[in-house]
Amino acid sequence: MGVYTELFLTFAKIGSFTLGGGYAMVQMMEKEVVDNKHWLDKEEFMDTLIVAQSTPGLFAIDMASHIGFKLKGVKGGIVGALATALPSIVAILLVAMFFQTFKGNIYVEKIFMGVRPCVVALILAPCFGMARKANLNRYNWWIPVVCTVLIAALGVSPIWCILAAGLGGFIYGRIKR
């Protein structure tokens, strides 16, 4: 199997079997890309995660395009992005076609009520994994806590938190050196 085919099938599978959007895909993506395929090591995956978070666009597609680009350049990036997006596009088209038919169906509503808490868990699980890999310790644990409070409770833009944390890290690095 060629690299493009393997790249496409891997990201199409990830896009097909994860609910909850990009952050819910992180664990499955890491398992496939780092553990199974060995396309990236854990540190490269974490770096790619950070870059994908700070670039505009859909997170999962950014991740797939960055990984695809690392493997096979521009064509690999395009294949990764398309493969990740295609299952969602097909699902949205199918839902749109049949939505009116099932809109008031009590069973469909109950299914969605059951799926919602699961999606929350799918989004939270990678957060804990990322916290472990981010080398949080007794000196820097407060940074994600403060950023979460600023974003969730006070409505501060995540961009300001990223800029402040990056500037703080730069200054800390200069002082420490």
C-alpha atoms as an extended CHARMM CRD file, in Angstrom:
* protein
*
       177  EXT
         1         1  MET       CA              0.0000000000        0.0000000000        0.0000000000  PROA      1               0.0000000000
         2         2  GLY       CA              1.3550000000        3.4270000000       -0.9420000000  PROA      2               0.0000000000
         3         3  VAL       CA              1.9930000000        6.1500000000        1.5850000000  PROA      3               0.0000000000
         4         4  TYR       CA             -0.7890000000        8.3630000000        0.1790000000  PROA      4               0.0000000000
         5         5  THR       CA             -3.2970000000        5.5240000000        0.3990000000  PROA      5               0.0000000000
         6         6  GLU       CA             -2.2080000000        4.6600000000        3.9280000000  PROA      6               0.0000000000
         7         7  LEU       CA             -2.3550000000        8.3360000000        4.9090000000  PROA      7               0.0000000000
         8         8  PHE       CA             -5.8340000000        8.6960000000        3.4150000000  PROA      8               0.0000000000
         9         9  LEU       CA             -7.2120000000        5.5220000000        5.0380000000  PROA      9               0.0000000000
        10        10  THR       CA             -5.7280000000        6.3910000000        8.4320000000  PROA      10              0.0000000000
        11        11  PHE       CA             -7.1910000000        9.8930000000        8.5590000000  PROA      11              0.0000000000
        12        12  ALA       CA            -10.4940000000        8.8280000000        6.9990000000  PROA      12              0.0000000000
        13        13  LYS       CA            -10.8090000000        6.2330000000        9.7850000000  PROA      13              0.0000000000
        14        14  ILE       CA            -10.0260000000        8.8630000000       12.4150000000  PROA      14              0.0000000000
        15        15  GLY       CA            -12.5300000000       11.2440000000       10.8630000000  PROA      15              0.0000000000
        16        16  SER       CA            -15.1720000000        8.5200000000       10.6820000000  PROA      16              0.0000000000
        17        17  PHE       CA            -15.0000000000        7.1220000000       14.1690000000  PROA      17              0.0000000000
        18        18  THR       CA            -14.6250000000       10.1030000000       16.4480000000  PROA      18              0.0000000000
        19        19  LEU       CA            -17.4590000000       12.2600000000       17.7020000000  PROA      19              0.0000000000
        20        20  GLY       CA            -17.0260000000       15.6800000000       19.2450000000  PROA      20              0.0000000000
        21        21  GLY       CA            -14.7030000000       17.4080000000       16.8290000000  PROA      21              0.0000000000
        22        22  GLY       CA            -10.9620000000       17.9300000000       16.6980000000  PROA      22              0.0000000000
        23        23  TYR       CA            -10.0500000000       17.6360000000       20.3620000000  PROA      23              0.0000000000
        24        24  ALA       CA            -11.9540000000       14.3800000000       20.6540000000  PROA      24              0.0000000000
        25        25  MET       CA             -9.7590000000       13.0390000000       17.8320000000  PROA      25              0.0000000000
        26        26  VAL       CA             -6.4630000000       13.7220000000       19.5820000000  PROA      26              0.0000000000
        27        27  GLN       CA             -6.2060000000       10.3880000000       21.4270000000  PROA      27              0.0000000000
        28        28  MET       CA             -7.1280000000        8.3200000000       18.3890000000  PROA      28              0.0000000000
        29        29  MET       CA             -4.8190000000       10.3890000000       16.1790000000  PROA      29              0.0000000000
        30        30  GLU       CA             -1.9200000000        9.9620000000       18.5920000000  PROA      30              0.0000000000
        31        31  LYS       CA             -2.5080000000        6.2130000000       18.8230000000  PROA      31              0.0000000000
        32        32  GLU       CA             -2.5240000000        5.8750000000       15.0310000000  PROA      32              0.0000000000
        33        33  VAL       CA              0.2360000000        8.3320000000       14.1230000000  PROA      33              0.0000000000
        34        34  VAL       CA              2.6580000000        7.7430000000       17.0210000000  PROA      34              0.0000000000
        35        35  ASP       CA              1.9920000000        4.2410000000       18.3610000000  PROA      35              0.0000000000
        36        36  ASN       CA              0.7590000000        2.3020000000       15.3120000000  PROA      36              0.0000000000
        37        37  LYS       CA              2.3020000000        3.9820000000       12.2540000000  PROA      37              0.0000000000
        38        38  HSD       CA              5.3690000000        5.5570000000       13.9170000000  PROA      38              0.0000000000
        39        39  TRP       CA              5.0870000000        8.5620000000       11.5940000000  PROA      39              0.0000000000
        40        40  LEU       CA              5.9170000000       10.9010000000       14.4870000000  PROA      40              0.0000000000
        41        41  ASP       CA              7.3890000000       10.4280000000       17.9290000000  PROA      41              0.0000000000
        42        42  LYS       CA              5.5460000000       11.7510000000       21.0030000000  PROA      42              0.0000000000
        43        43  GLU       CA              7.4650000000       15.0280000000       21.0680000000  PROA      43              0.0000000000
        44        44  GLU       CA              6.8550000000       15.7160000000       17.3570000000  PROA      44              0.0000000000
        45        45  PHE       CA              3.1700000000       14.9290000000       17.8650000000  PROA      45              0.0000000000
        46        46  MET       CA              2.9630000000       17.3840000000       20.7650000000  PROA      46              0.0000000000
        47        47  ASP       CA              4.7260000000       20.0510000000       18.6830000000  PROA      47              0.0000000000
        48        48  THR       CA              2.3160000000       19.4270000000       15.8060000000  PROA      48              0.0000000000
        49        49  LEU       CA             -0.5870000000       19.6910000000       18.2450000000  PROA      49              0.0000000000
        50        50  ILE       CA              0.6370000000       23.0840000000       19.4400000000  PROA      50              0.0000000000
        51        51  VAL       CA              1.1720000000       24.3780000000       15.9020000000  PROA      51              0.0000000000
        52        52  ALA       CA             -2.2770000000       23.1230000000       14.8080000000  PROA      52              0.0000000000
        53        53  GLN       CA             -3.8920000000       24.8540000000       17.7820000000  PROA      53              0.0000000000
        54        54  SER       CA             -2.3090000000       28.1540000000       16.8830000000  PROA      54              0.0000000000
        55        55  THR       CA             -3.1040000000       28.1150000000       13.1610000000  PROA      55              0.0000000000
        56        56  PRO       CA             -6.4790000000       29.2120000000       11.8190000000  PROA      56              0.0000000000
        57        57  GLY       CA             -8.9340000000       26.5910000000       10.6730000000  PROA      57              0.0000000000
        58        58  LEU       CA            -10.4400000000       23.3930000000       11.9600000000  PROA      58              0.0000000000
        59        59  PHE       CA             -8.1440000000       21.7470000000       14.4840000000  PROA      59              0.0000000000
        60        60  ALA       CA             -8.4250000000       18.1300000000       13.2720000000  PROA      60              0.0000000000
        61        61  ILE       CA             -7.8860000000       19.1360000000        9.6570000000  PROA      61              0.0000000000
        62        62  ASP       CA             -4.9080000000       21.2900000000       10.6590000000  PROA      62              0.0000000000
        63        63  MET       CA             -3.4120000000       18.3180000000       12.5310000000  PROA      63              0.0000000000
        64        64  ALA       CA             -3.9430000000       15.9660000000        9.5870000000  PROA      64              0.0000000000
        65        65  SER       CA             -2.5220000000       18.4410000000        7.0880000000  PROA      65              0.0000000000
        66        66  HSD       CA              0.5630000000       19.1110000000        9.2420000000  PROA      66              0.0000000000
        67        67  ILE       CA              1.2040000000       15.3840000000        9.6810000000  PROA      67              0.0000000000
        68        68  GLY       CA              0.5740000000       14.6910000000        5.9890000000  PROA      68              0.0000000000
        69        69  PHE       CA              2.9100000000       17.5500000000        5.0430000000  PROA      69              0.0000000000
        70        70  LYS       CA              5.6460000000       16.1520000000        7.2880000000  PROA      70              0.0000000000
        71        71  LEU       CA              5.3320000000       12.7710000000        5.5810000000  PROA      71              0.0000000000
        72        72  LYS       CA              4.8770000000       13.7120000000        1.9220000000  PROA      72              0.0000000000
        73        73  GLY       CA              4.9900000000       17.4850000000        1.5170000000  PROA      73              0.0000000000
        74        74  VAL       CA              2.1160000000       19.5240000000        0.0970000000  PROA      74              0.0000000000
        75        75  LYS       CA              0.3740000000       16.5180000000       -1.5070000000  PROA      75              0.0000000000
        76        76  GLY       CA              0.5100000000       14.6400000000        1.7990000000  PROA      76              0.0000000000
        77        77  GLY       CA             -0.9500000000       17.6430000000        3.6140000000  PROA      77              0.0000000000
        78        78  ILE       CA             -3.8210000000       17.8340000000        1.1360000000  PROA      78              0.0000000000
        79        79  VAL       CA             -4.5070000000       14.0890000000        1.3990000000  PROA      79              0.0000000000
        80        80  GLY       CA             -4.5220000000       14.2340000000        5.2140000000  PROA      80              0.0000000000
        81        81  ALA       CA             -6.8660000000       17.2250000000        5.2950000000  PROA      81              0.0000000000
        82        82  LEU       CA             -9.2960000000       15.7810000000        2.7280000000  PROA      82              0.0000000000
        83        83  ALA       CA             -9.3570000000       12.3710000000        4.3900000000  PROA      83              0.0000000000
        84        84  THR       CA            -10.1630000000       13.8940000000        7.7720000000  PROA      84              0.0000000000
        85        85  ALA       CA            -12.8900000000       16.1500000000        6.3960000000  PROA      85              0.0000000000
        86        86  LEU       CA            -14.5720000000       13.7070000000        4.0090000000  PROA      86              0.0000000000
        87        87  PRO       CA            -16.4090000000       11.5580000000        6.6000000000  PROA      87              0.0000000000
        88        88  SER       CA            -17.8420000000       14.6730000000        8.2680000000  PROA      88              0.0000000000
        89        89  ILE       CA            -18.9560000000       16.1010000000        4.9440000000  PROA      89              0.0000000000
        90        90  VAL       CA            -20.7220000000       12.8460000000        4.0490000000  PROA      90              0.0000000000
        91        91  ALA       CA            -22.3370000000       12.6430000000        7.5060000000  PROA      91              0.0000000000
        92        92  ILE       CA            -23.5430000000       16.2530000000        7.3190000000  PROA      92              0.0000000000
        93        93  LEU       CA            -25.0400000000       15.6580000000        3.8750000000  PROA      93              0.0000000000
        94        94  LEU       CA            -26.8500000000       12.5410000000        5.1020000000  PROA      94              0.0000000000
        95        95  VAL       CA            -28.1540000000       14.2960000000        8.2190000000  PROA      95              0.0000000000
        96        96  ALA       CA            -29.2990000000       17.2550000000        6.1190000000  PROA      96              0.0000000000
        97        97  MET       CA            -31.1340000000       14.9320000000        3.7390000000  PROA      97              0.0000000000
        98        98  PHE       CA            -33.0150000000       13.1060000000        6.4930000000  PROA      98              0.0000000000
        99        99  PHE       CA            -33.1750000000       15.7100000000        9.2970000000  PROA      99              0.0000000000
       100       100  GLN       CA            -36.7690000000       16.7600000000        8.6990000000  PROA      100             0.0000000000
       101       101  THR       CA            -37.8900000000       13.1290000000        8.7940000000  PROA      101             0.0000000000
       102       102  PHE       CA            -36.3090000000       12.4040000000       12.1880000000  PROA      102             0.0000000000
       103       103  LYS       CA            -36.4800000000       15.9010000000       13.7040000000  PROA      103             0.0000000000
       104       104  GLY       CA            -39.2690000000       15.1520000000       16.2030000000  PROA      104             0.0000000000
       105       105  ASN       CA            -38.5180000000       11.4470000000       16.7070000000  PROA      105             0.0000000000
       106       106  ILE       CA            -38.3780000000       10.7470000000       20.4490000000  PROA      106             0.0000000000
       107       107  TYR       CA            -35.9080000000        7.8710000000       19.9880000000  PROA      107             0.0000000000
       108       108  VAL       CA            -33.4480000000       10.0140000000       18.0450000000  PROA      108             0.0000000000
       109       109  GLU       CA            -33.6760000000       12.7130000000       20.7280000000  PROA      109             0.0000000000
       110       110  LYS       CA            -32.9860000000       10.1030000000       23.4540000000  PROA      110             0.0000000000
       111       111  ILE       CA            -29.9700000000        8.7940000000       21.5070000000  PROA      111             0.0000000000
       112       112  PHE       CA            -28.5310000000       12.3140000000       21.3160000000  PROA      112             0.0000000000
       113       113  MET       CA            -29.1640000000       12.8330000000       25.0400000000  PROA      113             0.0000000000
       114       114  GLY       CA            -27.0490000000        9.7290000000       25.6920000000  PROA      114             0.0000000000
       115       115  VAL       CA            -24.2970000000       10.6630000000       23.2400000000  PROA      115             0.0000000000
       116       116  ARG       CA            -23.7330000000       14.2250000000       24.5610000000  PROA      116             0.0000000000
       117       117  PRO       CA            -22.0450000000       13.2120000000       27.8660000000  PROA      117             0.0000000000
       118       118  CYS       CA            -19.8560000000       10.7710000000       25.9530000000  PROA      118             0.0000000000
       119       119  VAL       CA            -18.7200000000       13.5690000000       23.6360000000  PROA      119             0.0000000000
       120       120  VAL       CA            -17.7810000000       15.6730000000       26.6680000000  PROA      120             0.0000000000
       121       121  ALA       CA            -15.6020000000       12.7900000000       27.9030000000  PROA      121             0.0000000000
       122       122  LEU       CA            -14.0360000000       12.4320000000       24.4440000000  PROA      122             0.0000000000
       123       123  ILE       CA            -13.0340000000       16.0850000000       24.5990000000  PROA      123             0.0000000000
       124       124  LEU       CA            -11.8080000000       16.0150000000       28.2260000000  PROA      124             0.0000000000
       125       125  ALA       CA             -9.7090000000       12.8290000000       27.9720000000  PROA      125             0.0000000000
       126       126  PRO       CA             -7.1190000000       14.3180000000       25.5800000000  PROA      126             0.0000000000
       127       127  CYS       CA             -6.8710000000       17.3970000000       27.8120000000  PROA      127             0.0000000000
       128       128  PHE       CA             -5.6220000000       15.2600000000       30.6990000000  PROA      128             0.0000000000
       129       129  GLY       CA             -3.2480000000       13.4220000000       28.3690000000  PROA      129             0.0000000000
       130       130  MET       CA             -1.8800000000       16.7140000000       27.0330000000  PROA      130             0.0000000000
       131       131  ALA       CA             -1.4270000000       18.0080000000       30.5830000000  PROA      131             0.0000000000
       132       132  ARG       CA              0.7340000000       14.9980000000       31.4100000000  PROA      132             0.0000000000
       133       133  LYS       CA              2.8440000000       15.4500000000       28.2680000000  PROA      133             0.0000000000
       134       134  ALA       CA              3.2030000000       19.2180000000       28.6850000000  PROA      134             0.0000000000
       135       135  ASN       CA              5.5920000000       18.7390000000       31.6160000000  PROA      135             0.0000000000
       136       136  LEU       CA              3.3150000000       20.4880000000       34.0810000000  PROA      136             0.0000000000
       137       137  ASN       CA              4.9270000000       20.6670000000       37.4860000000  PROA      137             0.0000000000
       138       138  ARG       CA              4.5900000000       22.4990000000       40.7840000000  PROA      138             0.0000000000
       139       139  TYR       CA              5.9650000000       25.6840000000       39.2360000000  PROA      139             0.0000000000
       140       140  ASN       CA              3.7880000000       26.0020000000       36.1210000000  PROA      140             0.0000000000
       141       141  TRP       CA              0.5010000000       24.1770000000       36.8690000000  PROA      141             0.0000000000
       142       142  TRP       CA             -1.1990000000       27.5190000000       37.4960000000  PROA      142             0.0000000000
       143       143  ILE       CA             -0.8310000000       28.6420000000       33.8570000000  PROA      143             0.0000000000
       144       144  PRO       CA             -3.5130000000       26.3400000000       32.3690000000  PROA      144             0.0000000000
       145       145  VAL       CA             -5.7510000000       26.9460000000       35.3980000000  PROA      145             0.0000000000
       146       146  VAL       CA             -5.5610000000       30.7310000000       35.0250000000  PROA      146             0.0000000000
       147       147  CYS       CA             -6.0360000000       30.5100000000       31.2370000000  PROA      147             0.0000000000
       148       148  THR       CA             -9.0950000000       28.2830000000       31.6840000000  PROA      148             0.0000000000
       149       149  VAL       CA            -10.6490000000       30.7120000000       34.1730000000  PROA      149             0.0000000000
       150       150  LEU       CA             -9.8670000000       33.7030000000       31.9590000000  PROA      150             0.0000000000
       151       151  ILE       CA            -11.3680000000       32.0490000000       28.8780000000  PROA      151             0.0000000000
       152       152  ALA       CA            -14.3610000000       30.2230000000       30.4060000000  PROA      152             0.0000000000
       153       153  ALA       CA            -15.4230000000       32.5530000000       33.1970000000  PROA      153             0.0000000000
       154       154  LEU       CA            -14.3000000000       35.9750000000       31.9980000000  PROA      154             0.0000000000
       155       155  GLY       CA            -14.6060000000       35.5620000000       28.2290000000  PROA      155             0.0000000000
       156       156  VAL       CA            -10.9930000000       36.5130000000       27.4900000000  PROA      156             0.0000000000
       157       157  SER       CA             -9.9530000000       35.5400000000       23.9690000000  PROA      157             0.0000000000
       158       158  PRO       CA             -7.7010000000       32.4480000000       23.8640000000  PROA      158             0.0000000000
       159       159  ILE       CA             -5.4150000000       34.4320000000       21.5750000000  PROA      159             0.0000000000
       160       160  TRP       CA             -4.5140000000       36.7640000000       24.4550000000  PROA      160             0.0000000000
       161       161  CYS       CA             -3.7740000000       33.7680000000       26.7010000000  PROA      161             0.0000000000
       162       162  ILE       CA             -1.5390000000       32.1800000000       24.0540000000  PROA      162             0.0000000000
       163       163  LEU       CA              0.2990000000       35.4490000000       23.4350000000  PROA      163             0.0000000000
       164       164  ALA       CA              0.7520000000       36.1150000000       27.1600000000  PROA      164             0.0000000000
       165       165  ALA       CA              1.9600000000       32.5560000000       27.8370000000  PROA      165             0.0000000000
       166       166  GLY       CA              4.3490000000       32.6780000000       24.8640000000  PROA      166             0.0000000000
       167       167  LEU       CA              5.7290000000       36.0490000000       25.9370000000  PROA      167             0.0000000000
       168       168  GLY       CA              6.0290000000       34.8320000000       29.5260000000  PROA      168             0.0000000000
       169       169  GLY       CA              7.8950000000       31.7230000000       28.3850000000  PROA      169             0.0000000000
       170       170  PHE       CA             10.2220000000       33.8120000000       26.2280000000  PROA      170             0.0000000000
       171       171  ILE       CA             10.9830000000       36.2060000000       29.0890000000  PROA      171             0.0000000000
       172       172  TYR       CA             11.4500000000       33.3290000000       31.5430000000  PROA      172             0.0000000000
       173       173  GLY       CA             13.8380000000       31.6300000000       29.1210000000  PROA      173             0.0000000000
       174       174  ARG       CA             15.8650000000       34.8200000000       28.6650000000  PROA      174             0.0000000000
       175       175  ILE       CA             16.0960000000       35.4180000000       32.4230000000  PROA      175             0.0000000000
       176       176  LYS       CA             17.0050000000       31.8040000000       33.1690000000  PROA      176             0.0000000000
       177       177  ARG       CA             19.7220000000       31.8300000000       30.5230000000  PROA      177             0.0000000000
